[in-house]
Amino acid sequence: MRGCARVRNQHNPLKRWVWMLIGMSMATAPALVSAQVSLSTIVDLAQRNSSAVRLAEADVSKAQAALAQTQDAYIPNFVIGSTVGYSHGFPTGQPSVGSASMQSMVFSFSQHQYVQAARAGLDAAHLNLKDAREQVALDASTAYIELDTVEHELDAARQQETFAQRLITIEQERAEAGIDPLSELLQAQLTAAQLKLRRLHLETRAGTLAKQLAALTGLPAGSITPDHASIPEIPSVTATEAPRSLLRIDSASALARSKQSQTKGDDLLWRRPQIGFGAVYNYDSDKLNSYSTYYLHFTPNNLSFGLQVTVPFFDFALRAKARQSAADALRATVEAEQAQRQSDVQIAELTGSLRELDTLAEIASLKQQIASSQLQAVLAQLELGAGAEPGAQPQLTPKAEQLARIDERQKFQDSLDAGLDLSKARLSLLRALGHMDDWLKELHAK
């Protein structure tokens, strides 16, 4: 029986598949483990994975093709074909065995405006692409910094829960000894429950941010751990500095110029003549018809070329198209002006918010320092005990220590929140003032 069992183990195919599956699982497991990823890597991945960036790249390709189309109107095209067919009786068409034609534009008042419109459209597409990349960089940076902050707050919240459990234990002992009333124990339990709720809120917030970063970068959810050292100092700018090139406004202005050039071209199209060139070669044959019977001078090789001058005289369709283009140009111009006004308002709002947030961050930092100092004083007093002099403060209990520790951790979290709000406002102002390149350079230098 032992020999039979040993033979079955050696030739069992299921065992081989089991080991193969285990090996594959072990090989793919490290890819699912959370690992530290730098902020610059997150921004690069987000810009590559962003649908907004890909759409903007498609618009650039479309604008490049539109410019090439307007410029290539002066390059003659070349088309070959054949119209071989049988006819009975009087021939109704030219018996071309093979034909070749060439056609191009020679001169047009409108075409120059169309080329300018296409160039301005390409400039607008490039600016829109850069603006999309900067917006993605802002979104990824904000989410990354917030996730890093929330994880630090989570560490502090878990420490608070530990201190709250110790506080409950102390209050239970004091209540059983008759030192404190039951309400003090209930208050300690309420404090622990409130801290648990805050910790759950932070965990939910961290999970949402992790999924947001995963969606931005295309990385698996939960695989990103922020590296605090990779976050550079945010450059400090104020509204008093002259704004640099504002991509969104520049793109809108370029689009308005494109529409205006298009309008001029459409207006000239029904007012001015245009000249074109054309050439046609035909190789004819009367083998399948009686073409030579009706035409005495039949020749197989035929060539014609010349210039075609078109003078618009009475064309309501072209005039209506010009009015439509004029309306589009007016709309694009108004939208560019509106974008400028919105940018001015946004800069003013961010500047006011930044001053307030800067002060709030300073206040939160001072409160955290005060709480830390008070905690040190409580610990020192607990270690040394109360003085024997008259009027000395009574000796503190371990309950005071836990309360001081909880308060210090809470002030620490408040300071982190205030710093996060300040960082978000600074990044938004950087983008509003056109200084986002400074932040991206800091990232790559880091």
C-alpha positions in Angstrom: 0.0 0.0 0.0 2.8 2.4 0.8 4.4 1.7 -2.6 1.1 2.4 -4.4 0.6 5.6 -2.5 4.1 6.7 -3.4 3.6 6.0 -7.1 0.3 8.0 -7.1 2.0 11.0 -5.5 4.8 11.0 -8.1 2.4 10.9 -11.1 -0.4 13.0 -9.8 -1.0 15.9 -12.3 -3.1 17.9 -9.9 -0.1 18.3 -7.6 1.9 19.9 -10.3 -0.9 22.4 -11.1 -1.2 23.2 -7.4 2.4 24.1 -7.1 2.2 26.2 -10.3 -0.7 28.2 -8.9 1.1 28.7 -5.6 4.2 30.0 -7.5 2.1 32.4 -9.6 0.4 33.7 -6.4 3.7 34.3 -4.8 5.0 36.1 -7.9 2.0 38.4 -8.1 1.6 39.1 -4.4 4.3 41.8 -4.1 2.6 43.8 -6.7 -0.5 44.1 -4.4 1.5 45.1 -1.3 1.3 48.8 -0.4 4.6 50.5 -1.1 5.9 54.1 -0.8 5.5 56.0 -4.0 7.0 59.5 -4.4 4.8 62.5 -5.2 6.7 63.2 -8.5 5.9 59.6 -9.6 2.3 60.0 -8.7 2.1 63.3 -10.8 3.8 61.7 -13.8 1.5 58.7 -13.7 -1.6 60.8 -13.3 -0.6 63.0 -16.3 -0.1 59.9 -18.4 -3.3 58.2 -17.3 -5.6 61.3 -17.3 -8.5 61.2 -19.8 -8.5 65.0 -19.8 -4.9 65.0 -21.0 -5.5 62.4 -23.6 -8.5 64.3 -24.9 -6.4 67.5 -25.1 -3.7 65.5 -27.0 -6.4 64.4 -29.4 -7.4 68.1 -29.9 -3.8 69.0 -30.7 -3.6 66.2 -33.3 -6.9 67.4 -34.8 -5.7 71.1 -34.9 -2.4 70.0 -36.5 -4.4 68.2 -39.2 -6.6 71.2 -39.7 -3.6 73.4 -40.2 -2.0 71.0 -42.7 -5.3 70.8 -44.6 -5.5 74.6 -45.1 -1.8 74.8 -46.1 -2.0 71.8 -48.5 -4.7 73.6 -50.5 -1.9 75.1 -52.6 -0.3 71.7 -53.3 -1.7 70.1 -56.4 -3.5 66.8 -55.9 -3.1 63.9 -58.3 -6.0 61.5 -59.1 -6.0 58.6 -61.6 -9.0 56.6 -62.7 -10.8 54.8 -65.6 -14.3 54.9 -67.0 -14.2 51.9 -69.4 -17.7 50.8 -70.6 -19.7 49.7 -73.6 -22.2 52.1 -75.4 -24.6 51.3 -78.3 -25.4 54.0 -80.9 -24.4 57.6 -80.4 -21.8 57.7 -77.6 -22.9 59.5 -74.4 -19.6 59.9 -72.8 -15.9 60.1 -73.3 -14.4 56.6 -73.8 -11.5 57.0 -71.3 -9.4 53.9 -70.7 -7.3 55.8 -68.2 -7.4 59.3 -66.9 -5.3 61.5 -64.6 -6.3 64.9 -63.1 -4.5 67.5 -61.1 -6.0 70.4 -59.2 -4.9 73.1 -56.7 -5.6 76.6 -55.5 -3.4 79.4 -56.9 -4.7 82.4 -55.1 -7.4 83.2 -52.6 -8.0 86.1 -50.3 -9.8 83.8 -47.9 -7.3 81.0 -47.7 -4.7 83.1 -45.9 -7.2 83.9 -43.2 -8.1 80.2 -42.9 -4.4 79.4 -42.4 -4.1 82.0 -39.7 -7.3 80.6 -38.0 -5.8 77.1 -38.1 -2.6 78.3 -36.6 -4.4 80.1 -33.8 -6.5 77.0 -33.2 -3.3 74.9 -32.9 -1.9 77.4 -30.4 -5.1 77.1 -28.4 -5.0 73.3 -28.4 -1.3 73.3 -27.2 -2.2 75.8 -24.4 -5.3 73.7 -23.4 -3.1 70.6 -23.3 -0.6 72.3 -21.0 -3.5 73.6 -18.8 -4.9 70.1 -18.6 -1.6 68.7 -17.5 -1.2 71.3 -14.8 -4.8 70.7 -13.5 -4.0 67.0 -13.2 -0.8 67.8 -11.4 -2.7 70.0 -9.0 -5.4 67.3 -8.4 -2.8 64.6 -7.8 -0.6 66.7 -5.6 -3.6 67.8 -3.4 -4.8 64.3 -3.0 -1.3 63.0 -2.2 -0.6 65.6 0.4 -4.0 65.2 2.0 -3.5 61.4 2.2 -0.1 61.9 3.8 -1.7 64.3 6.3 -4.6 62.0 7.1 -2.3 59.0 7.7 -0.4 61.1 10.3 -3.7 62.1 11.9 -4.7 58.4 12.0 -1.6 57.6 13.9 -2.5 60.3 16.4 -6.1 59.1 16.6 -5.0 55.6 17.4 -2.8 56.9 20.2 -5.8 58.9 21.5 -7.9 55.7 21.6 -5.1 54.0 23.6 -5.1 56.9 26.1 -8.9 56.8 26.3 -8.9 53.1 27.1 -6.4 53.8 29.9 -8.6 56.6 31.1 -11.6 54.2 31.3 -9.6 51.7 33.3 -8.6 54.4 35.7 -12.1 55.7 36.1 -13.5 52.2 36.7 -11.0 51.7 39.5 -11.8 55.1 41.0 -15.5 54.5 40.7 -15.2 51.1 42.4 -13.2 52.8 45.1 -15.8 55.4 45.6 -13.4 58.3 44.7 -15.3 59.4 41.5 -19.0 59.3 40.7 -20.3 57.0 37.9 -20.7 60.1 35.7 -16.9 60.4 35.4 -16.7 56.8 34.1 -19.5 57.5 31.6 -17.8 60.7 30.5 -14.6 58.7 29.9 -16.5 56.1 27.8 -18.2 59.0 25.8 -14.7 60.4 25.1 -13.5 57.0 23.9 -16.6 56.6 21.7 -16.1 60.1 20.2 -12.4 59.3 19.5 -13.4 56.0 17.8 -15.9 57.9 15.6 -13.2 60.4 14.6 -10.8 57.5 13.8 -13.4 55.8 11.7 -14.0 59.1 9.8 -10.3 59.4 9.1 -10.1 55.8 7.9 -13.0 56.5 5.5 -11.3 59.7 4.3 -8.0 57.9 3.8 -9.8 55.1 1.8 -11.5 57.6 -0.4 -8.2 59.5 -1.1 -6.5 56.2 -1.9 -9.1 55.3 -4.4 -8.9 58.8 -5.9 -5.2 58.4 -6.4 -5.7 55.0 -7.8 -8.1 56.4 -10.3 -5.8 59.2 -11.2 -2.7 57.0 -11.7 -4.1 53.7 -12.8 -2.3 51.9 -9.9 -4.2 49.2 -7.9 -6.3 50.6 -5.1 -4.5 50.6 -1.7 -1.1 50.1 -3.3 0.0 53.7 -2.6 1.7 54.8 0.6 2.8 58.5 0.6 6.4 59.3 1.1 6.5 62.5 3.2 10.1 63.2 2.3 9.1 63.5 -1.4 6.8 66.4 -0.8 8.8 69.7 -1.4 8.1 73.0 0.2 5.3 74.8 -1.6 6.6 78.1 -3.1 5.0 81.1 -1.4 3.4 83.6 -3.8 1.0 86.5 -3.3 -1.4 88.3 -5.6 0.9 91.3 -5.6 3.2 89.5 -8.0 2.4 89.9 -11.6 0.6 86.8 -13.0 2.5 84.8 -15.5 1.0 83.2 -18.6 -2.5 82.0 -17.6 -3.0 79.0 -19.8 -6.7 78.8 -19.6 -7.1 82.5 -20.5 -4.4 82.3 -23.2 -6.1 79.3 -24.7 -9.5 81.1 -24.8 -7.8 84.2 -26.4 -6.1 82.1 -29.0 -9.5 80.4 -29.8 -11.1 83.8 -30.2 -8.4 84.9 -32.6 -9.0 81.7 -34.6 -12.7 82.4 -34.8 -12.0 86.0 -35.9 -9.7 84.9 -38.7 -12.3 82.3 -39.7 -14.8 85.1 -39.9 -12.6 87.3 -42.1 -12.0 84.3 -44.4 -15.7 83.6 -44.8 -16.5 87.2 -45.3 -13.9 87.5 -48.1 -15.1 84.3 -49.7 -18.3 85.9 -51.0 -16.7 89.3 -51.7 -13.4 88.4 -53.4 -12.5 86.1 -56.4 -10.2 83.2 -56.2 -8.1 81.4 -58.8 -7.5 77.7 -59.1 -5.4 75.5 -61.4 -6.5 72.3 -63.1 -5.1 69.7 -65.5 -6.7 66.6 -67.0 -5.1 63.8 -69.2 -7.3 61.1 -70.8 -6.3 58.1 -72.8 -9.3 57.2 -75.0 -10.3 54.2 -77.0 -13.2 53.4 -79.4 -12.9 49.6 -79.2 -16.1 49.2 -77.1 -18.2 51.9 -78.9 -18.5 53.8 -82.1 -16.9 57.0 -81.0 -14.8 57.5 -84.1 -17.8 57.1 -86.3 -19.4 60.3 -85.0 -16.2 62.3 -84.3 -13.8 62.6 -87.3 -10.7 63.7 -85.5 -10.4 61.0 -82.9 -7.1 60.8 -81.0 -6.4 58.5 -78.1 -4.2 61.0 -76.1 -5.9 64.1 -74.8 -4.6 66.8 -72.4 -6.2 69.9 -71.1 -5.0 72.4 -68.4 -5.7 75.9 -67.4 -6.7 78.4 -64.6 -10.2 78.7 -63.2 -11.3 82.1 -61.9 -14.3 82.2 -59.6 -16.0 85.5 -59.0 -18.9 85.3 -56.4 -21.8 87.5 -57.5 -25.0 86.4 -55.9 -24.5 83.7 -53.2 -26.7 84.0 -50.1 -25.4 80.8 -48.6 -21.8 82.2 -48.3 -23.1 85.4 -46.8 -25.1 83.5 -44.2 -22.1 81.4 -43.4 -20.1 84.6 -42.8 -22.7 85.8 -40.4 -22.6 82.5 -38.6 -18.8 82.7 -38.2 -19.1 86.3 -37.0 -21.5 85.1 -34.2 -19.1 82.3 -33.2 -16.2 84.8 -33.1 -18.2 87.2 -30.9 -19.1 84.3 -28.5 -15.4 83.2 -28.3 -14.3 86.8 -27.6 -16.9 87.2 -24.8 -15.8 83.8 -23.3 -12.2 84.9 -23.2 -13.1 88.1 -21.5 -15.3 86.2 -19.0 -12.4 83.8 -18.3 -10.2 86.8 -17.5 -12.7 88.3 -15.1 -13.3 84.9 -13.4 -9.5 84.5 -12.9 -9.3 87.9 -11.3 -12.1 87.1 -8.9 -10.5 83.7 -8.1 -7.1 85.3 -7.3 -8.8 87.8 -5.0 -10.7 85.1 -3.2 -7.7 82.8 -2.8 -5.5 85.7 -1.6 -8.0 86.6 1.2 -8.5 82.9 2.1 -4.7 82.4 2.2 -4.2 85.2 4.7 -6.9 83.7 7.0 -5.6 80.2 6.6 -2.0 81.3 7.4 -3.2 82.9 10.6 -5.3 79.8 11.5 -2.3 77.5 10.9 -0.2 79.7 13.2 -2.9 79.6 15.9 -3.3 75.8 15.6 0.5 75.4 15.9 0.6 77.6 19.0 -2.2 75.6 20.6 -0.4 72.4 19.8 2.8 73.8 21.4 0.9 74.9 24.5 -0.8 71.5 24.8 2.6 69.8 24.5 4.1 72.1 27.2 1.1 71.4 29.5 1.6 67.7 29.0 5.2 68.0 30.0 4.3 69.9 33.0 1.7 67.3 34.0 4.2 64.5 33.6 6.8 66.4 35.6 4.3 67.0 38.4 3.3 63.4 38.5 6.9 62.3 38.7 7.9 64.8 41.5 4.6 64.8 43.4 3.0 67.8 45.1 5.0 70.2 47.2 4.7 70.3 50.9 4.5 74.1 51.1 1.2 75.7 52.1 -1.0 76.6 49.2 0.7 74.1 46.8 -1.5 72.5 44.2 -2.8 69.1 45.0 -1.0 66.1 43.4 -2.2 65.2 40.0 -3.6 61.7 39.2 -3.0 59.4 36.3 -6.4 60.5 35.0 -4.9 64.0 34.4 -2.1 62.5 32.5 -4.4 60.6 30.0 -6.5 63.7 29.6 -3.4 65.8 28.8 -2.2 63.2 26.3 -5.6 63.1 24.6 -5.7 66.9 24.4 -2.1 67.1 23.0 -2.9 64.6 20.3 -6.1 66.5 19.4 -4.2 69.8 19.1 -1.7 68.0 16.9 -4.4 66.8 14.6 -5.9 70.3 14.5 -2.5 71.7 13.5 -2.2 69.1 10.7 -5.6 70.0 9.4 -4.8 73.7 9.4 -1.5 73.1 7.6 -3.3 71.0 5.0 -5.9 73.7 4.3 -3.0 76.2 3.9 -1.1 73.9 1.5 -4.2 73.5 -0.6 -4.8 77.2 -0.8 -1.1 77.9 -1.7 -1.2 75.3 -4.5 -4.5 76.7 -5.9 -3.0 80.3 -5.8 0.1 79.0 -7.6 -2.1 77.6 -10.4 -4.2 80.7 -10.5 -1.2 83.0 -10.9 0.5 80.8 -13.5 3.3 79.6 -11.2 2.5 75.9 -11.4 5.8 75.3 -13.3 7.6 76.3 -10.1 5.9 73.5 -8.2 6.6 70.9 -10.9 10.2 71.9 -11.0 10.4 71.4 -7.2 8.9 68.0 -7.6 11.4 66.8 -10.2 14.3 68.3 -8.2 13.1 66.4 -5.1 
